Amino acid sequence: MLSSSRLPSAVRVALVGYGYAGKLFHAALVDATPGLQLSVVGSNRPDAVHADRPDVLVCTPEAAVTHADVDLVVIAAPNDRHAPLAEAALRAGKHVVVDKPFTTTLAEARHLARVARETGRLLSVFQNRRWDSDFLAVQAVLAGGAIGEAMHVEAHFDRYRPQVRARWREQAGQGTGIWFDLGPHLIDQALLLLGLPDAVSASFARQRSGAETPDWAHVVLHVGERRAILHASMLVAGGAPRWIVHGTRGSFIKRRMDQQEAQLLAGMEPGAAGWGADDDASVLIDGATSAATEVATPAGDQRTYYAAMRDAILGRCANPVPPAQAVAVMAVLEAAVAAAETGTAVVPDLTDTERIDWHAARVFTQGAMA
């Protein structure tokens, strides 16, 4: 937390990385969150930053994470830069938000968690999809008990992008490919819904011509007798619902995913009229009667993450996505990679203490989002 001797009128933010995620999500959400001020951008492309923000200070990523006039560092750089930049910021006394994936290895995730404890700084991962309309709808129906206990959770994060693009996320390298790009969202949501898995099965593929990294992922989390099926593909033009949940009393279907990313791409400012609105109703199917009922979908609002980070820095609430949850996601990410390589189910490499810490964080998360 910030020292009581210096509580600023706004938490000063350095954004490191001004590509797709940095510009579209982080900069827009920080701008739209009262009490946060984007003061510094760390980028090796100052002209691109100044074209949008002529008055902002632009420096190298390394200088941005240690800048004296910054309280919070947001890291949206390429995945293999997350760990070193985050560690430098923590050791400089900054609070840190890291875009997903948290790191590229479980070992790096554990190391960063230790550094955060040693420095007494907040370290969080940007799990903005917790505040998507579709996920809020799933949580609401399960909390209400309409379909009973969830036994089968199927989550799709599919897109139709048949052409391989020349960007680092689709090039061969550590922490690239669709599983490291979209898998962290799918895993985080599944863990919140069902809990930590006993084992993980997985299959990956390169389905597009010229693909250097997997662009198709199908992963199954084994949680006792319950299952979570996590699927991501770059060759889905339509037809797959975002969510299918089968419970002991019925089923839930949500076809369309949250629209906040599309709204940002269309130029909408977060918080504007219609922000996060979702007119795609969920469908509940009663197991006893097979009757289908449409249920309105709550509006999403990813600004909630940054509002919670602001309040955590000011000592008003806990970290919305603490390192314990980020470490668990990394353990499942790595387990899936190993499962795909070996063709066997793999147990996530989590210690007893890490499991206890994750469960404690989940209790807070569920209470805060209720």
VENDA-V660825 format. One record per helix or strand of 3 or more residues. SS is the DSSP state (a for helix, b for strand). FROM is the first residue (numbers start at 0). TO is the last residue. If there is no record, write none. Layout:
ss:SS from:FROM to:TO
ss:SS from:FROM to:TO
This chain:
ss:b from:10 to:15
ss:a from:19 to:30
ss:b from:35 to:41
ss:a from:45 to:51
ss:b from:56 to:58
ss:a from:60 to:63
ss:b from:71 to:74
ss:a from:78 to:90
ss:b from:94 to:98
ss:a from:105 to:118
ss:b from:122 to:125
ss:a from:127 to:130
ss:a from:132 to:143
ss:b from:149 to:157
ss:a from:167 to:169
ss:a from:177 to:193
ss:b from:198 to:204
ss:b from:215 to:222
ss:b from:225 to:232
ss:b from:242 to:246
ss:b from:249 to:253
ss:a from:259 to:264
ss:b from:281 to:285
ss:b from:291 to:294
ss:a from:302 to:312
ss:a from:322 to:341
ss:a from:351 to:368
